[in-house]
Amino acid sequence: MAPTLPLALLLALLAPGLGVAVPGCDYPAHLWCSSWEIAVACQAESRCANLSRPAAAPVELSLFYESLCPACRWFLVQQLFTAWLLLPSEALTITLVPYGNAEERNVSGKWQFQCQHGPEECLGNMIETCLMHEAKNFSTYFPVIFCLESGSSVTKNLEACLQVYAPQLDGGRIAACVQGDTGAELMHRNAQLTQALDPPHQYVPWILINGKHTDELEAEAQASLVGLICRLYQVGGGAPGGWGDTSPSRGALLCPP
């Protein structure tokens, strides 16, 4: 009887590209291409042509801001909106919390707010909060908020911005939210989210990246948000590479390795 060869060695002879097991690989060679995780453990990624890399989780950015804060408006218009336009949707998710350094108090069961830049800022915060509540979809309301924050008046340009960016939204419903109890309750929720920050915010804009705030992350986001997202968004845990397909309304950007 002819001598039998170990299965791993036999596979290596039949398919030399697979080679033999490497340190840290506890799987026989015939299983190396059965999943991406096993392929990585056995350093066989380049030889498993039929396996697709798992999608990386998007970078999560939360912006705590005030509607009339000059630094907040600059970051939202120049950095955040630009990054959102350039990067594909799977790379970045954004949460907006307009409240900042405001204060709230409960008067006879109703919430009242005092804002750093006066009553107009409180109104701007509530307009943008009610807009988000009515629109639901980020891709619908973010261009409108960009229009408000980049224009001459955050509080007076809602109808014009809706006509350009979201004509399907009902400005009357947003106004009713602002003037009624719903807007106050939504702003109270923003206050709670802001007050729950750990560490507590010391200034605005206050930026969280993947739920974390550091002075270094804040500075990097302010200097080059696209570069920061490119560094953090890693396809399959490897070095940044080409992005996947993007929707027709969004551009595509390649992050250099």
C-alpha positions in Angstrom: 0.0 0.0 0.0 1.3 3.4 -0.9 2.1 5.7 2.0 -0.6 8.2 3.0 0.2 11.9 3.1 -1.1 14.3 5.8 -4.2 16.2 4.4 -2.5 19.6 4.8 0.6 18.5 3.0 -1.5 16.8 0.2 -3.5 20.0 -0.2 -0.3 22.0 -0.3 1.0 19.8 -3.1 -2.2 20.0 -5.1 -2.6 23.7 -4.5 0.8 25.2 -3.8 -0.7 28.7 -3.3 -2.2 27.6 0.0 1.1 26.4 1.5 1.2 25.0 5.0 -0.2 26.1 8.3 1.3 29.2 9.9 1.8 30.0 13.6 -1.6 31.0 15.1 -3.5 29.0 12.5 -5.4 26.2 14.2 -7.3 25.1 11.1 -6.5 22.5 8.5 -5.6 23.8 5.0 -8.9 22.7 3.5 -10.8 25.1 5.8 -8.5 28.2 5.2 -10.9 29.7 2.7 -14.1 28.7 4.5 -14.4 32.2 6.1 -12.7 35.5 6.1 -11.7 35.2 9.8 -10.0 31.9 9.2 -8.3 33.2 6.1 -6.8 36.1 8.1 -5.7 33.8 10.9 -4.0 31.5 8.4 -2.6 34.4 6.4 -4.4 33.1 3.3 -6.4 36.2 2.4 -4.8 36.8 -1.0 -5.3 33.1 -2.0 -9.0 33.0 -1.2 -10.3 34.8 -4.3 -14.0 33.8 -3.7 -14.1 35.4 -0.2 -15.2 39.0 0.2 -13.9 41.2 2.9 -16.4 41.9 5.7 -17.7 45.5 5.7 -16.1 47.7 8.2 -18.3 49.5 10.7 -18.8 53.2 9.9 -17.1 55.9 11.9 -19.7 57.4 14.2 -19.4 61.2 14.7 -21.6 63.1 17.2 -21.6 66.9 17.0 -22.8 68.9 20.1 -23.2 72.4 18.9 -25.2 75.7 19.0 -27.0 77.1 16.0 -25.4 80.6 16.3 -21.9 79.7 17.6 -19.4 80.9 14.9 -17.0 78.0 15.5 -19.9 75.5 15.3 -21.1 76.9 12.1 -17.7 76.9 10.6 -17.1 73.2 11.5 -20.5 72.1 10.3 -20.3 74.0 7.0 -16.6 73.6 6.1 -15.7 70.2 7.6 -18.7 68.1 8.4 -20.9 68.8 5.4 -17.9 68.5 3.1 -16.9 65.1 4.6 -20.5 63.9 4.2 -20.5 64.9 0.6 -17.2 63.3 -0.3 -17.3 60.1 1.7 -19.6 57.2 0.9 -22.5 56.6 3.2 -21.1 53.4 4.6 -18.0 55.2 6.0 -19.6 57.8 8.3 -22.7 58.2 10.4 -23.5 61.6 12.0 -25.6 62.6 15.0 -26.4 66.3 15.5 -27.4 67.6 18.9 -28.1 71.4 18.9 -28.0 72.6 22.5 -24.4 73.4 23.6 -24.0 75.8 26.5 -27.7 76.4 26.9 -29.5 76.1 30.2 -33.0 74.8 30.9 -35.5 75.1 33.7 -39.0 73.7 34.3 -41.6 76.4 34.9 -45.1 75.1 35.8 -44.4 71.9 34.0 -43.0 73.5 30.8 -39.4 73.6 29.7 -37.8 76.9 29.1 -34.4 77.5 27.7 -31.7 80.2 27.9 -29.0 80.1 25.2 -25.4 81.5 25.1 -26.1 83.7 22.1 -29.6 84.8 23.1 -33.2 83.9 22.2 -32.5 83.7 18.5 -30.1 80.9 19.1 -32.7 79.0 21.2 -35.1 79.4 18.3 -32.4 78.2 15.8 -31.7 75.2 18.0 -35.4 74.3 18.1 -35.9 74.9 14.4 -33.1 72.4 13.5 -34.3 70.0 16.2 -37.9 70.0 14.9 -36.6 69.7 11.3 -34.8 66.6 12.3 -37.9 65.2 14.0 -40.1 65.8 11.0 -37.7 64.7 8.3 -36.4 61.6 10.1 -33.9 60.8 7.3 -30.5 62.3 7.8 -29.9 62.7 4.0 -33.1 64.8 3.9 -32.5 67.2 6.8 -28.7 67.7 6.8 -28.6 69.7 3.5 -31.3 72.0 5.0 -29.3 72.5 8.2 -26.3 73.2 6.0 -28.3 75.8 4.2 -29.5 77.4 7.4 -26.0 77.5 9.0 -24.2 78.8 5.9 -26.8 81.5 5.1 -27.5 84.9 6.4 -30.0 83.9 9.1 -30.5 80.5 10.8 -34.0 81.5 12.0 -35.4 83.3 8.9 -34.4 81.1 6.0 -36.2 77.8 6.7 -38.8 78.1 3.9 -36.1 79.1 1.3 -33.9 76.3 2.4 -36.7 73.8 2.3 -37.7 74.9 -1.2 -34.2 74.2 -2.4 -33.2 71.1 -0.5 -36.3 69.4 0.8 -39.5 70.7 -0.9 -41.4 67.5 0.2 -41.2 68.7 3.9 -44.1 70.7 5.3 -42.8 73.9 6.9 -46.0 74.3 8.7 -45.5 71.1 10.6 -42.0 72.2 11.6 -43.4 75.6 12.8 -46.0 73.8 14.8 -43.3 71.7 16.5 -41.3 74.8 17.3 -44.3 76.6 18.8 -45.7 73.7 20.7 -44.9 71.2 23.4 -43.1 68.8 21.0 -40.3 71.2 20.4 -39.7 71.9 24.0 -39.7 68.1 24.8 -37.2 67.5 22.0 -35.0 70.3 23.3 -35.2 68.8 26.8 -33.9 65.5 25.3 -31.0 67.4 23.7 -30.3 68.9 27.1 -30.2 65.5 28.7 -27.9 64.1 26.0 -25.5 67.1 26.5 -25.6 66.9 30.3 -24.8 63.1 30.1 -21.5 63.7 28.2 -18.5 62.0 29.9 -16.3 63.9 30.2 -18.6 66.9 30.4 -18.3 69.3 27.5 -16.0 72.3 28.0 -16.8 74.2 24.8 -18.6 73.9 21.5 -18.4 72.4 19.0 -17.8 69.3 21.1 -17.1 66.3 18.8 -17.3 62.7 19.7 -15.7 60.1 17.5 -17.0 56.6 18.0 -18.4 57.8 21.3 -15.2 59.2 22.5 -13.9 62.8 23.0 -10.3 63.8 23.4 -8.5 67.0 22.6 -6.4 65.2 20.0 -9.5 63.9 18.2 -11.2 67.3 18.4 -8.1 69.0 16.9 -7.7 66.4 14.1 -11.4 66.7 13.2 -11.2 70.5 13.1 -8.0 70.4 11.0 -9.0 67.7 8.5 -12.2 65.6 9.2 -11.9 63.7 5.9 -8.4 62.7 6.8 -9.5 61.6 10.2 -12.3 59.5 8.9 -10.0 58.0 6.3 -7.6 56.9 9.0 -10.3 55.4 11.2 -12.4 53.7 8.6 -10.6 50.5 7.8 -12.0 47.9 5.4 -11.9 44.6 7.1 -9.5 45.7 9.8 -6.7 46.4 7.3 -5.2 49.6 5.9 -7.6 52.1 4.3 -8.3 51.3 0.7 -10.8 52.1 -2.0 -14.3 52.8 -0.9 -17.3 50.7 -2.1 -20.0 52.0 -4.4 -21.7 55.2 -3.4 -25.2 56.5 -4.1 -25.6 58.7 -7.2 -26.0 61.8 -5.1 -22.8 61.4 -3.2 -19.2 61.6 -4.4 -16.5 59.0 -3.9 -13.2 59.6 -2.3 -10.2 57.3 -2.1 -8.1 57.3 1.1 -4.4 56.7 0.4 -2.8 53.8 2.2 
